[in-house]
Amino acid sequence: MNKGHEPNDMIQANRNGEQQMELQKGITENGTGYNDVKWNILGQVYFPKAVCDDTFAFETNSAPGQFVPVHIHPNQDEFILVQEGELDLKLDGVWSKAKAGDLVRMPRGVPHGYFNKSDKPCRALFWVSPAGKLEDLFIELNEKTDVDEIVRLSAAHDVDFLPPAAND
């Protein structure tokens, strides 16, 4: 299983000679990640769908009871398109529910978390803009189980988890 993209295939120099990651054309098939990449982050399956400097898109598959606690992306806007099932969301301190077909908008700096409180799996397409360090974080988190280590790595990649009371 590949852990991430092949950097030399995706990095180009811009007009100023700075390296930047360009979006690659193509189709990432249903139920797969690009280059057959798949990550297991605390039991949830993630498939990266597309990445470039401007955005990073990934699919999540959340079993009943799985969740990502309330956190903040200080430098990224984030979106969720629920494809199957439903998610309970805590968005800026307010609980709401997103069902299949709904789009969730989470501006940078706004605390948010998602929770599958239903008895059915949920599949959703997430994307952030700009991509920032999120793909690198997911590569680091793959197969890790130590929650303290996950929180530390997340903070180093511009994802800040709030205290557990924020999930109530």
DSSP file (Angstrom, degrees, kcal/mol; ACC not computed):
  #  RESIDUE AA STRUCTURE BP1 BP2  ACC     N-H-->O    O-->H-N    N-H-->O    O-->H-N    TCO  KAPPA ALPHA  PHI   PSI    X-CA   Y-CA   Z-CA
    1    1 A M              0   0    0      0, 0.0    36,-0.1     0, 0.0     2,-0.1   0.000 360.0 360.0 360.0 128.7    0.0    0.0    0.0
    2    2 A N        -     0   0    0     34,-0.4    36,-0.8    33,-0.3     3,-0.1  -0.445 360.0-151.7 -71.5 148.8    1.4    3.4   -0.9
    3    3 A K        -     0   0    0      1,-0.2     2,-0.3    34,-0.1    -1,-0.1   0.723  66.3 -27.5 -94.0 -25.7    1.5    6.0    1.8
    4    4 A G  S    S-     0   0    0     31,-0.1    -1,-0.2     1,-0.1   132,-0.0  -0.918  84.7 -44.9-169.1-169.3    1.2    9.1   -0.4
    5    5 A H        -     0   0    0     -2,-0.3     3,-0.1     1,-0.1    -2,-0.1  -0.191  54.3-106.6 -72.0 165.7    1.7   10.8   -3.7
    6    6 A E    >>  -     0   0    0      1,-0.2     3,-1.7     2,-0.0     4,-0.7  -0.847  32.5-154.4 -91.5 102.7    4.9   10.5   -5.8
    7    7 A P  H >> S+     0   0    0      0, 0.0     4,-1.7     0, 0.0     3,-1.3   0.826  87.2  57.0 -53.7 -41.4    6.3   14.0   -5.3
    8    8 A N  H 34 S+     0   0    0      1,-0.3    -2,-0.0     2,-0.2    -3,-0.0   0.763 104.3  54.8 -65.2 -22.9    8.3   14.1   -8.5
    9    9 A D  H <4 S+     0   0    0     -3,-1.7    -1,-0.3     1,-0.1    -4,-0.0   0.701 118.5  31.6 -78.7 -19.5    5.2   13.5  -10.6
   10   10 A M  H << S+     0   0    0     -3,-1.3    12,-2.5    -4,-0.7     2,-0.5   0.557  94.3  92.9-119.3 -11.7    3.3   16.4   -9.1
   11   11 A I  E  <  +A   21   0A   0     -4,-1.7     2,-0.3    10,-0.2    10,-0.2  -0.765  45.4 168.5 -96.5 128.8    5.7   19.1   -8.2
   12   12 A Q  E     -A   20   0A   0      8,-3.1     8,-3.1    -2,-0.5     2,-0.4  -0.831  35.8-109.8-126.3 164.2    6.4   21.9  -10.7
   13   13 A A  E     -A   19   0A   0     -2,-0.3     6,-0.2     6,-0.2     5,-0.1  -0.831  31.4-141.9 -94.9 136.9    8.2   25.2  -10.6
   14   14 A N    >   -     0   0    0      4,-3.1     3,-2.1    -2,-0.4    -1,-0.0  -0.191  40.4 -80.3 -84.7-173.6    6.0   28.3  -10.8
   15   15 A R  T 3  S+     0   0    0      1,-0.3    -1,-0.1     2,-0.1    -2,-0.0   0.771 132.1  52.2 -61.3 -26.7    6.9   31.5  -12.6
   16   16 A N  T 3  S-     0   0    0      2,-0.1    -1,-0.3     1,-0.0     3,-0.1   0.377 120.0-107.9 -90.2   4.7    9.1   32.6   -9.7
   17   17 A G  S <  S+     0   0    0     -3,-2.1     2,-0.2     1,-0.3    -2,-0.1   0.491  75.5 137.6  82.5   2.9   11.0   29.4   -9.6
   18   18 A E        -     0   0    0      1,-0.1    -4,-3.1    -5,-0.1    -1,-0.3  -0.569  58.8-110.8 -81.8 145.6    9.3   28.2   -6.4
   19   19 A Q  E     +A   13   0A   0     -6,-0.2     2,-0.3    -2,-0.2    -6,-0.2  -0.551  43.0 170.0 -76.0 138.9    8.1   24.6   -6.1
   20   20 A Q  E     -A   12   0A   0     -8,-3.1    -8,-3.1    -2,-0.2     2,-0.6  -0.991  35.2-116.8-145.9 151.6    4.4   24.1   -6.1
   21   21 A M  E     -A   11   0A   0     -2,-0.3    32,-2.5   -10,-0.2    33,-0.3  -0.802  31.2-153.3 -92.7 121.9    2.2   21.0   -6.4
   22   22 A E        -     0   0    0    -12,-2.5     2,-0.3    -2,-0.6    29,-0.1  -0.644  23.1-105.8 -92.0 147.7    0.0   21.1   -9.5
   23   23 A L        -     0   0    0     -2,-0.3     2,-0.4    27,-0.1    29,-0.1  -0.584  34.8-137.8 -70.2 130.2   -3.3   19.3   -9.8
   24   24 A Q        -     0   0    0     27,-0.4    27,-0.1    -2,-0.3   -14,-0.0  -0.758  16.2-122.5 -92.0 135.5   -3.0   16.2  -11.9
   25   25 A K        +     0   0    0     -2,-0.4     2,-0.3     2,-0.0    -1,-0.1  -0.332  63.0  75.0 -70.7 158.1   -5.8   15.5  -14.5
   26   26 A G  S    S-     0   0    0      2,-0.0     2,-0.4    -2,-0.0    -2,-0.0  -0.824  74.4 -70.8 136.7-172.4   -7.6   12.2  -14.3
   27   27 A I        -     0   0    0     -2,-0.3     2,-0.7     0, 0.0    -2,-0.0  -0.980  22.7-153.4-124.6 130.6  -10.2   10.2  -12.4
   28   28 A T        -     0   0    0     -2,-0.4     3,-0.1     6,-0.1     6,-0.1  -0.929  34.6-127.8-100.8 112.6   -9.9    8.7   -8.9
   29   29 A E    >   -     0   0    0     -2,-0.7     3,-1.6     4,-0.1     0, 0.0  -0.137  28.0 -86.1 -65.6 154.5  -12.3    5.8   -9.0
   30   30 A N  T 3  S+     0   0    0      1,-0.3    -1,-0.1     3,-0.0     3,-0.1  -0.287 114.3  18.8 -55.3 136.2  -15.0    5.2   -6.4
   31   31 A G  T 3  S+     0   0    0      1,-0.3     2,-0.3    -3,-0.1    -1,-0.3   0.640 113.4  85.9  76.3  14.1  -13.7    3.3   -3.4
   32   32 A T    <   -     0   0    0     -3,-1.6     2,-0.3    -4,-0.1    -1,-0.3  -0.910  65.7-133.5-137.8 166.2  -10.0    4.0   -4.1
   33   33 A G    >   -     0   0    0     -2,-0.3     3,-1.7     4,-0.2    16,-0.2  -0.790  47.6 -79.0-110.8 162.4   -7.5    6.7   -3.5
   34   34 A Y  G >  S+     0   0    0     14,-2.5     3,-2.1    -2,-0.3    -1,-0.1  -0.314 120.7  10.9 -60.1 146.5   -5.1    8.2   -6.0
   35   35 A N  G 3  S-     0   0    0      1,-0.3   -33,-0.3    -3,-0.0    -1,-0.3   0.770 131.7 -72.5  52.7  28.7   -2.1    5.8   -6.7
   36   36 A D  G <  S+     0   0    0     -3,-1.7   -34,-0.4     1,-0.2    -1,-0.3   0.747  86.8 162.6  60.4  26.4   -4.1    3.2   -4.7
   37   37 A V    <   +     0   0    0     -3,-2.1     2,-0.3    11,-0.2    -1,-0.2  -0.564  10.5 171.1 -78.3 139.6   -3.3    5.1   -1.4
   38   38 A K        -     0   0    0    -36,-0.8     2,-0.4    -2,-0.2     9,-0.2  -0.974  12.8-160.4-147.9 134.0   -5.5    4.2    1.6
   39   39 A W  E     -B   46   0B   0      7,-2.7     7,-2.8    -2,-0.3     2,-0.6  -0.919  10.4-152.1-119.5 146.0   -5.0    5.4    5.2
   40   40 A N  E     -B   45   0B   0     -2,-0.4   103,-3.2     5,-0.2     2,-0.7  -0.960  17.7-179.5-113.1 110.3   -6.3    4.0    8.5
   41   41 A I  E >  S-B   44   0B   0      3,-2.6     3,-1.8    -2,-0.6   101,-0.1  -0.910  74.2 -33.3-117.0 104.6   -6.6    6.7   11.0
   42   42 A L  T 3  S-     0   0    0    102,-0.7    -1,-0.1    -2,-0.7     3,-0.1   0.863 125.0 -46.8  50.6  42.3   -7.9    5.4   14.3
   43   43 A G  T 3  S+     0   0    0      1,-0.3     2,-0.4    23,-0.1    -1,-0.3   0.252 113.8 115.3  90.5 -12.8  -10.0    2.9   12.5
   44   44 A Q  E <   -B   41   0B   0     -3,-1.8    -3,-2.6    23,-0.1     2,-0.5  -0.745  62.7-131.7 -91.3 139.6  -11.5    5.2    9.9
   45   45 A V  E     -BC  40  61B   0     16,-1.3    16,-1.6    -2,-0.4     2,-0.4  -0.786  23.1-170.2 -93.9 128.5  -10.6    4.6    6.3
   46   46 A Y  E     -BC  39  60B   0     -7,-2.8    -7,-2.7    -2,-0.5    14,-0.2  -0.958   8.4-167.5-119.2 134.7   -9.5    7.6    4.3
   47   47 A F  E     - C   0  59B   0     12,-2.3    12,-2.9    -2,-0.4     2,-0.3  -0.972  19.6-137.9-119.2 113.6   -9.0    7.6    0.5
   48   48 A P  E     + C   0  58B   0      0, 0.0   -14,-2.5     0, 0.0    10,-0.3  -0.556  22.8 179.9 -69.2 133.5   -7.1   10.7   -0.9
   49   49 A K  E     -     0   0B   0      8,-2.9     2,-0.3     1,-0.4     9,-0.2   0.781  59.4  -8.9-105.1 -36.7   -8.9   11.8   -4.0
   50   50 A A  E     - C   0  57B   0      7,-1.6     7,-2.9   -16,-0.1    -1,-0.4  -0.969  57.2-172.9-162.5 147.4   -6.9   14.8   -5.3
   51   51 A V  E     + C   0  56B   0     -2,-0.3   -27,-0.4     5,-0.2     2,-0.3  -0.991  18.9 136.1-148.7 140.2   -4.1   17.1   -4.0
   52   52 A C        -     0   0    0      3,-2.2     3,-0.4    -2,-0.3    79,-0.3  -0.909  67.4 -83.2-160.0 179.0   -2.4   20.3   -5.2
   53   53 A D  S    S+     0   0    0    -32,-2.5    78,-1.9    -2,-0.3    79,-0.6   0.865 126.3  49.8 -59.3 -35.0   -1.3   23.5   -3.4
   54   54 A D  S    S+     0   0    0    -33,-0.3     2,-0.3    76,-0.2    -1,-0.2   0.771 122.0   2.1 -79.0 -26.6   -4.8   24.9   -3.7
   55   55 A T        -     0   0    0     -3,-0.4    -3,-2.2    75,-0.2     2,-0.4  -0.993  47.5-154.4-158.2 159.0   -6.9   22.0   -2.3
   56   56 A F  E     -CD  51 128B   0     72,-1.7    72,-2.2    -2,-0.3     2,-0.4  -0.972  18.3-169.3-139.0 123.2   -6.8   18.5   -0.8
   57   57 A A  E     +CD  50 127B   0     -7,-2.9    -8,-2.9    -2,-0.4    -7,-1.6  -0.923  11.2 166.2-117.4 139.6   -9.8   16.2   -1.2
   58   58 A F  E     -CD  48 126B   0     68,-2.6    68,-3.5    -2,-0.4     2,-0.4  -0.995  28.7-129.7-151.2 150.9  -10.3   12.9    0.6
   59   59 A E  E     -CD  47 125B   0    -12,-2.9   -12,-2.3    -2,-0.3     2,-0.4  -0.831  21.0-159.5-100.8 138.5  -13.1   10.4    1.2
   60   60 A T  E     -CD  46 124B   0     64,-2.8    64,-2.0    -2,-0.4     2,-0.5  -0.900   8.0-160.0-115.0 150.1  -13.9    9.2    4.7
   61   61 A N  E     -CD  45 123B   0    -16,-1.6   -16,-1.3    -2,-0.4     2,-0.6  -0.942  15.9-172.8-128.5 107.1  -15.7    6.0    5.7
   62   62 A S  E     - D   0 122B   0     60,-3.0    60,-2.5    -2,-0.5     3,-0.1  -0.896  11.5-149.2-110.9 120.1  -17.0    6.2    9.2
   63   63 A A    >   -     0   0    0     -2,-0.6     3,-2.3    58,-0.2    53,-0.2  -0.378  48.2 -70.0 -74.4 161.3  -18.6    3.2   11.0
   64   64 A P  T 3  S+     0   0    0      0, 0.0    53,-0.2     0, 0.0    -1,-0.2  -0.285 124.7  22.0 -51.8 134.6  -21.3    3.9   13.6
   65   65 A G  T 3  S+     0   0    0     51,-3.2     2,-0.1     1,-0.3    52,-0.1   0.224  93.7 123.0  90.7 -13.9  -19.7    5.4   16.7
   66   66 A Q    <   +     0   0    0     -3,-2.3    50,-3.0    50,-0.1    -1,-0.3  -0.484  33.0 158.5 -81.3 154.5  -16.6    6.8   14.9
   67   67 A F  E     -G  115   0C   0     48,-0.2    48,-0.2    -2,-0.1   -23,-0.1  -0.981  41.9-127.6-161.6 166.0  -15.8   10.5   15.1
   68   68 A V  E     -G  114   0C   0     46,-2.8    46,-1.5    -2,-0.3     3,-0.1  -0.991  42.1-124.0-121.2 118.6  -13.2   13.2   14.7
   69   69 A P  E     -     0   0C   0      0, 0.0    45,-0.2     0, 0.0    43,-0.1  -0.009  41.8 -69.9 -61.3 166.6  -13.2   15.4   17.8
   70   70 A V  E     +     0   0C   0     43,-0.2    92,-2.3    94,-0.1    43,-0.3  -0.331  69.6 153.3 -60.8 131.9  -13.7   19.2   17.7
   71   71 A H  E     -GH 112 161C   0     41,-2.8    41,-2.4    90,-0.3     2,-0.4  -0.905  35.0-123.3-151.4 174.0  -10.7   20.9   16.2
   72   72 A I  E     - H   0 160C   0     88,-1.9    88,-2.5    -2,-0.3    36,-0.1  -0.986   1.7-157.4-130.7 137.9   -9.6   24.0   14.3
   73   73 A H    >   -     0   0    0     -2,-0.4    36,-2.1    37,-0.3     3,-0.7  -0.933  14.1-171.4-105.5 101.7   -7.9   24.5   11.0
   74   74 A P  T 3  S+     0   0    0      0, 0.0    -1,-0.1     0, 0.0    85,-0.1   0.740  82.7  31.8 -69.0 -19.5   -6.5   28.0   11.4
   75   75 A N  T 3  S+     0   0    0     83,-0.4     2,-0.4    -3,-0.1    33,-0.1   0.295 110.5  66.8-120.7   9.1   -5.3   28.3    7.8
   76   76 A Q    <   -     0   0    0     -3,-0.7     2,-0.3    31,-0.1    33,-0.3  -0.986  61.6-140.4-137.4 141.1   -7.9   26.3    5.8
   77   77 A D  E     -E  129   0B   0     52,-2.7    52,-2.2    -2,-0.4     2,-0.4  -0.754  30.7-157.1 -85.5 146.4  -11.5   26.3    4.8
   78   78 A E  E     -EF 128 106B   0     28,-2.7    28,-3.0    -2,-0.3     2,-0.3  -0.964  11.7-170.3-131.6 147.6  -13.0   22.8    5.0
   79   79 A F  E     -EF 127 105B   0     48,-2.5    48,-1.9    -2,-0.4     2,-0.4  -0.959   6.3-161.0-133.4 149.8  -16.1   21.3    3.3
   80   80 A I  E     -EF 126 104B   0     24,-1.9    24,-3.1    -2,-0.3     2,-0.6  -0.991   2.1-168.2-131.8 125.7  -17.9   18.0    3.7
   81   81 A L  E     -EF 125 103B   0     44,-3.1    44,-2.7    -2,-0.4     2,-0.4  -0.948  21.8-142.6-107.8 108.7  -20.3   16.5    1.1
   82   82 A V  E     +E  124   0B   0     20,-2.1    19,-3.5    -2,-0.6    42,-0.2  -0.587  24.1 175.9 -73.0 124.7  -22.1   13.7    2.8
   83   83 A Q  E     +     0   0B   0     40,-2.5     2,-0.3    -2,-0.4    41,-0.2   0.816  65.5   8.4 -99.5 -40.2  -22.5   10.9    0.2
   84   84 A E  E    S-E  123   0B   0     39,-2.2    39,-1.9    16,-0.1    -1,-0.4  -0.997 115.0  -1.6-142.8 142.9  -24.1    8.1    2.2
   85   85 A G  S    S-     0   0    0     -2,-0.3    15,-1.0    37,-0.2     2,-0.3  -0.458  84.7 -78.3  82.5-153.2  -25.5    8.1    5.7
   86   86 A E  E     -I   99   0C   0     34,-0.3     2,-0.4    13,-0.2    32,-0.3  -0.991  27.4-149.2-151.5 154.7  -25.5   11.1    8.1
   87   87 A L  E     -I   98   0C   0     11,-2.6    11,-2.9    -2,-0.3     2,-0.5  -0.983  12.1-140.6-126.5 137.4  -23.1   12.9   10.3
   88   88 A D  E     -IJ  97 115C   0     27,-3.1    27,-2.7    -2,-0.4     2,-0.4  -0.847  30.4-163.0 -89.4 133.7  -23.8   14.9   13.5
   89   89 A L  E     -IJ  96 114C   0      7,-3.1     7,-2.2    -2,-0.5     2,-0.7  -0.936  23.7-154.3-123.0 140.6  -21.6   18.0   13.5
   90   90 A K  E     +IJ  95 113C   0     23,-2.2    23,-1.3    -2,-0.4     2,-0.6  -0.950  26.5 177.8-108.2 109.7  -20.5   20.4   16.2
   91   91 A L  E >   -IJ  94 112C   0      3,-2.7     3,-1.4    -2,-0.7    21,-0.2  -0.943  67.8 -23.3-121.0 110.2  -19.9   23.6   14.3
   92   92 A D  T 3  S-     0   0    0     19,-3.4    -1,-0.2    -2,-0.6    20,-0.1   0.880 128.4 -48.9  55.5  41.2  -18.8   26.6   16.2
   93   93 A G  T 3  S+     0   0    0     18,-0.2     2,-0.4     1,-0.2    -1,-0.3   0.413 117.6 108.4  85.8  -1.6  -20.4   25.2   19.4
   94   94 A V  E <   -I   91   0C   0     -3,-1.4    -3,-2.7     2,-0.0     2,-0.3  -0.924  62.5-134.7-115.5 131.9  -23.8   24.3   17.7
   95   95 A W  E     +I   90   0C   0     -2,-0.4     2,-0.3    -5,-0.2    -5,-0.2  -0.631  34.7 156.7 -82.4 139.5  -25.0   20.8   17.0
   96   96 A S  E     -I   89   0C   0     -7,-2.2    -7,-3.1    -2,-0.3     2,-0.4  -0.932  33.2-123.7-150.3 172.9  -26.5   20.0   13.6
   97   97 A K  E     -I   88   0C   0     -2,-0.3     2,-0.5    -9,-0.2    -9,-0.2  -0.984  13.6-162.1-127.9 133.3  -27.0   17.0   11.3
   98   98 A A  E     -I   87   0C   0    -11,-2.9   -11,-2.6    -2,-0.4     2,-0.2  -0.964  13.3-168.1-115.4 130.5  -25.9   16.6    7.7
   99   99 A K  E >   -I   86   0C   0     -2,-0.5     3,-2.8   -13,-0.2   -17,-0.3  -0.601  43.1 -55.5-111.0 172.1  -27.5   13.9    5.5
  100  100 A A  T 3  S+     0   0    0    -15,-1.0   -17,-0.2     1,-0.3    -1,-0.2  -0.198 127.6  20.9 -50.2 129.3  -26.7   12.4    2.1
  101  101 A G  T 3  S+     0   0    0    -19,-3.5    -1,-0.3     1,-0.3     2,-0.2   0.179  95.1 124.0  94.9 -15.5  -26.4   15.2   -0.4
  102  102 A D    <   -     0   0    0     -3,-2.8   -20,-2.1   -20,-0.1     2,-0.5  -0.513  51.0-145.5 -79.7 146.3  -25.8   18.0    2.2
  103  103 A L  E     -F   81   0B   0    -22,-0.2     2,-0.5    -2,-0.2   -22,-0.2  -0.958   8.0-156.1-111.9 126.5  -22.8   20.2    2.0
  104  104 A V  E     -F   80   0B   0    -24,-3.1   -24,-1.9    -2,-0.5     2,-0.5  -0.876   5.0-157.9-101.9 132.0  -21.2   21.4    5.2
  105  105 A R  E     +F   79   0B   0     -2,-0.5   -26,-0.2   -26,-0.2    -2,-0.0  -0.952  11.4 179.7-113.7 124.2  -19.1   24.6    5.1
  106  106 A M  E     -F   78   0B   0    -28,-3.0   -28,-2.7    -2,-0.5     3,-0.1  -0.868  17.2-148.5-127.7  96.7  -16.5   25.2    7.8
  107  107 A P    >   -     0   0    0      0, 0.0     3,-1.9     0, 0.0   -34,-0.2  -0.234  37.1 -83.9 -63.0 152.0  -14.5   28.5    7.5
  108  108 A R  T 3  S+     0   0    0      1,-0.2   -31,-0.1   -33,-0.1   -33,-0.0  -0.232 115.7  24.6 -54.6 142.0  -10.9   28.5    8.7
  109  109 A G  T 3  S+     0   0    0    -36,-2.1    -1,-0.2   -33,-0.3   -32,-0.1   0.319  90.8 121.0  85.6  -8.0  -10.6   29.2   12.4
  110  110 A V    <   -     0   0    0     -3,-1.9   -37,-0.3   -37,-0.3    -1,-0.2  -0.794  66.8-121.2 -93.2 123.7  -14.1   27.9   13.2
  111  111 A P        +     0   0    0      0, 0.0   -19,-3.4     0, 0.0     2,-0.3  -0.375  45.2 160.5 -62.9 137.2  -14.1   24.9   15.7
  112  112 A H  E     +GJ  71  91C   0    -41,-2.4   -41,-2.8   -21,-0.2     2,-0.3  -0.992  18.8 174.8-156.4 152.9  -15.8   21.8   14.2
  113  113 A G  E     - J   0  90C   0    -23,-1.3   -23,-2.2    -2,-0.3     2,-0.4  -0.973  18.5-140.2-152.8 156.5  -16.0   18.0   14.7
  114  114 A Y  E     -GJ  68  89C   0    -46,-1.5   -46,-2.8    -2,-0.3     2,-0.4  -0.961  14.9-174.4-128.1 147.4  -18.0   15.3   13.1
  115  115 A F  E     -GJ  67  88C   0    -27,-2.7   -27,-3.1    -2,-0.4     2,-1.1  -0.999  23.6-143.6-141.7 129.0  -19.6   12.2   14.7
  116  116 A N        +     0   0    0    -50,-3.0   -51,-3.2    -2,-0.4   -50,-0.1  -0.784  33.5 160.7 -93.5  93.4  -21.4    9.2   13.2
  117  117 A K        +     0   0    0     -2,-1.1    -1,-0.2   -53,-0.2   -30,-0.1   0.360  44.9  94.9 -92.9   3.8  -24.0    8.8   15.9
  118  118 A S  S    S-     0   0    0    -32,-0.3   -53,-0.3     2,-0.2     4,-0.1  -0.221  84.5-116.9 -86.9-179.9  -26.3    6.7   13.7
  119  119 A D  S    S+     0   0    0    -55,-0.1    -1,-0.1     2,-0.1    -2,-0.0   0.203  92.7  71.4-100.6  14.2  -26.5    2.9   13.4
  120  120 A K  S    S-     0   0    0    -34,-0.1   -34,-0.3   -57,-0.1    -2,-0.2  -0.919  88.9 -99.3-128.0 153.7  -25.3    3.0    9.7
  121  121 A P        -     0   0    0      0, 0.0     2,-0.4     0, 0.0   -58,-0.2  -0.265  33.4-145.4 -65.1 158.8  -21.9    3.7    8.1
  122  122 A C  E     -D   62   0B   0    -60,-2.5   -60,-3.0   -37,-0.2     2,-0.4  -0.994  10.8-167.5-129.0 136.1  -21.3    7.1    6.6
  123  123 A R  E     +DE  61  84B   0    -39,-1.9   -40,-2.5    -2,-0.4   -39,-2.2  -0.985  17.7 169.5-121.2 132.8  -19.3    8.0    3.5
  124  124 A A  E     -DE  60  82B   0    -64,-2.0   -64,-2.8    -2,-0.4     2,-0.6  -0.993  32.5-132.2-145.7 149.3  -18.3   11.6    2.8
  125  125 A L  E     -DE  59  81B   0    -44,-2.7   -44,-3.1    -2,-0.3     2,-0.3  -0.913  29.4-172.8-101.1 122.7  -16.1   13.6    0.6
  126  126 A F  E     +DE  58  80B   0    -68,-3.5   -68,-2.6    -2,-0.6     2,-0.3  -0.820   5.9 177.7-109.1 150.7  -14.0   16.2    2.4
  127  127 A W  E     -DE  57  79B   0    -48,-1.9   -48,-2.5    -2,-0.3     2,-0.3  -0.972  10.3-160.4-151.8 149.1  -11.8   18.9    1.0
  128  128 A V  E     -DE  56  78B   0    -72,-2.2   -72,-1.7    -2,-0.3   -50,-0.2  -0.893  19.5-121.7-122.8 153.7   -9.7   21.7    2.4
  129  129 A S  E    S+ E   0  77B   0    -52,-2.2   -52,-2.7    -2,-0.3   -74,-0.2  -0.966  93.7  22.8-145.1 126.6   -8.4   24.9    0.8
  130  130 A P  S    S-     0   0    0      0, 0.0   -76,-0.2     0, 0.0   -75,-0.2   0.670  86.4-132.4 -71.3 174.4   -5.6   25.5    0.6
  131  131 A A    >   +     0   0    0    -78,-1.9     3,-1.6   -79,-0.3     4,-0.3   0.862  43.8 165.4 -63.6 -36.6   -4.1   22.0    1.0
  132  132 A G  T 3   -     0   0    0    -79,-0.6     3,-0.2     1,-0.2     4,-0.2  -0.254  65.8 -38.2  55.7-138.1   -1.6   23.1    3.6
  133  133 A K  T 3> S+     0   0    0     24,-0.4     4,-2.2     1,-0.1    -1,-0.2   0.200 104.5 109.2-104.0  13.2    0.0   20.3    5.6
  134  134 A L  H <> S+     0   0    0     -3,-1.6     4,-2.5     1,-0.2     5,-0.2   0.897  77.2  48.5 -66.4 -42.5   -3.1   18.0    5.8
  135  135 A E  H  > S+     0   0    0     -4,-0.3     4,-2.3     1,-0.2    -1,-0.2   0.937 112.0  50.7 -61.8 -43.6   -2.0   15.3    3.4
  136  136 A D  H  > S+     0   0    0      1,-0.2     4,-2.0     2,-0.2    -1,-0.2   0.887 109.1  52.6 -59.8 -37.9    1.4   15.1    5.2
  137  137 A L  H  X S+     0   0    0     -4,-2.2     4,-2.5     2,-0.2    -1,-0.2   0.943 108.2  49.3 -62.0 -47.6   -0.5   14.8    8.5
  138  138 A F  H  X S+     0   0    0     -4,-2.5     4,-1.3     1,-0.2    -2,-0.2   0.876 108.9  53.0 -62.4 -36.6   -2.6   11.9    7.2
  139  139 A I  H  < S+     0   0    0     -4,-2.3     3,-0.3     1,-0.2    -1,-0.2   0.924 112.5  45.6 -61.7 -43.0    0.5   10.1    5.9
  140  140 A E  H  < S+     0   0    0     -4,-2.0    -2,-0.2     1,-0.2    -1,-0.2   0.868 113.2  49.6 -65.9 -37.9    2.0   10.5    9.4
  141  141 A L  H >< S+     0   0    0     -4,-2.5     3,-2.5    -5,-0.1   -99,-0.3   0.663  77.8 124.6 -79.9 -16.4   -1.2    9.4   11.2
  142  142 A N  T 3< S-     0   0    0     -4,-1.3  -101,-0.2    -3,-0.3     3,-0.1  -0.212  89.9  -6.7 -52.0 123.8   -1.7    6.2    9.1
  143  143 A E  T 3  S+     0   0    0   -103,-3.2    -1,-0.3     1,-0.2     2,-0.2   0.476  97.2 139.4  69.6   5.5   -1.9    3.2   11.5
  144  144 A K    <   +     0   0    0     -3,-2.5  -102,-0.7  -104,-0.3    -1,-0.2  -0.540  26.6 177.7 -77.7 148.3   -1.0    5.2   14.6
  145  145 A T        +     0   0    0     -2,-0.2     2,-0.8    -3,-0.1    -1,-0.1   0.509  47.5 101.9-126.0 -12.7   -3.0    4.4   17.8
  146  146 A D     >  -     0   0    0      1,-0.2     4,-2.2     2,-0.1     5,-0.2  -0.678  54.3-161.5 -81.4 109.2   -1.5    6.7   20.4
  147  147 A V  H  > S+     0   0    0     -2,-0.8     4,-2.5     1,-0.2     5,-0.2   0.876  88.9  53.7 -62.5 -39.9   -4.0    9.6   20.8
  148  148 A D  H  > S+     0   0    0      1,-0.2     4,-2.2     2,-0.2    -1,-0.2   0.907 110.2  48.0 -61.1 -40.7   -1.4   11.9   22.5
  149  149 A E  H  > S+     0   0    0      2,-0.2     4,-2.9     1,-0.2     5,-0.2   0.890 110.3  52.3 -65.1 -39.7    1.0   11.4   19.6
  150  150 A I  H  X S+     0   0    0     -4,-2.2     4,-2.4     2,-0.2    -2,-0.2   0.909 110.2  47.8 -62.8 -43.2   -1.9   12.0   17.1
  151  151 A V  H  X S+     0   0    0     -4,-2.5     4,-2.2     2,-0.2    10,-0.2   0.909 113.3  48.5 -64.5 -42.0   -2.7   15.3   18.9
  152  152 A R  H  X S+     0   0    0     -4,-2.2     4,-1.7     2,-0.2    -2,-0.2   0.937 113.6  45.7 -63.7 -47.7    0.9   16.4   18.9
  153  153 A L  H  X S+     0   0    0     -4,-2.9     4,-0.7     1,-0.2    -2,-0.2   0.894 111.1  54.2 -62.7 -39.5    1.4   15.5   15.2
  154  154 A S  H ><>S+     0   0    0     -4,-2.4     5,-2.2    -5,-0.2     3,-1.2   0.928 106.6  50.4 -61.1 -45.5   -1.8   17.3   14.3
  155  155 A A  H ><5S+     0   0    0     -4,-2.2     3,-1.4     1,-0.3    -1,-0.2   0.873 106.7  55.2 -61.3 -36.4   -0.7   20.5   16.0
  156  156 A A  H 3<5S+     0   0    0     -4,-1.7    -1,-0.3     1,-0.3    -2,-0.2   0.657 109.6  48.6 -69.8 -14.5    2.6   20.4   14.1
  157  157 A H  T <<5S-     0   0    0     -3,-1.2   -24,-0.4    -4,-0.7    -1,-0.3   0.019 126.3 -96.0-114.2  25.0    0.5   20.2   10.9
  158  158 A D  T < 5S+     0   0    0     -3,-1.4     2,-0.4     1,-0.2   -83,-0.4   0.821  88.3 119.8  66.8  35.4   -1.8   23.1   11.7
  159  159 A V      < -     0   0    0     -5,-2.2     2,-0.6   -86,-0.1    -2,-0.2  -0.967  44.7-165.0-127.1 114.9   -4.7   21.1   13.1
  160  160 A D  E     -H   72   0C   0    -88,-2.5   -88,-1.9    -2,-0.4     2,-0.3  -0.883   6.4-150.5-109.7 113.6   -5.5   22.1   16.7
  161  161 A F  E     -H   71   0C   0     -2,-0.6   -90,-0.3   -90,-0.2   -91,-0.1  -0.601  14.0-136.5 -80.6 139.4   -7.7   19.8   18.8
  162  162 A L        -     0   0    0    -92,-2.3     5,-0.1    -2,-0.3    -1,-0.0  -0.457  38.3 -77.2 -86.4 164.5   -9.8   21.4   21.5
  163  163 A P    >   -     0   0    0      0, 0.0     3,-2.4     0, 0.0     4,-0.3  -0.231  50.0-103.5 -58.2 154.0  -10.2   19.9   25.0
  164  164 A P  G >  S+     0   0    0      0, 0.0     3,-2.1     0, 0.0     4,-0.2   0.771 116.9  70.9 -53.5 -29.4  -12.6   16.9   25.2
  165  165 A A  G >  S+     0   0    0      1,-0.3     3,-1.4     2,-0.2    -3,-0.0   0.751  84.2  70.5 -60.9 -22.2  -15.3   19.1   26.8
  166  166 A A  G <  S+     0   0    0     -3,-2.4    -1,-0.3     1,-0.3   -73,-0.1   0.691  90.1  62.2 -67.8 -16.8  -15.7   20.8   23.4
  167  167 A N  G <         0   0    0     -3,-2.1    -1,-0.3    -4,-0.3    -2,-0.2   0.528 360.0 360.0 -85.7  -6.4  -17.3   17.5   22.1
  168  168 A D    <         0   0    0     -3,-1.4    -1,-0.2    -4,-0.2    -2,-0.1   0.470 360.0 360.0 -78.7 360.0  -20.2   17.7   24.6
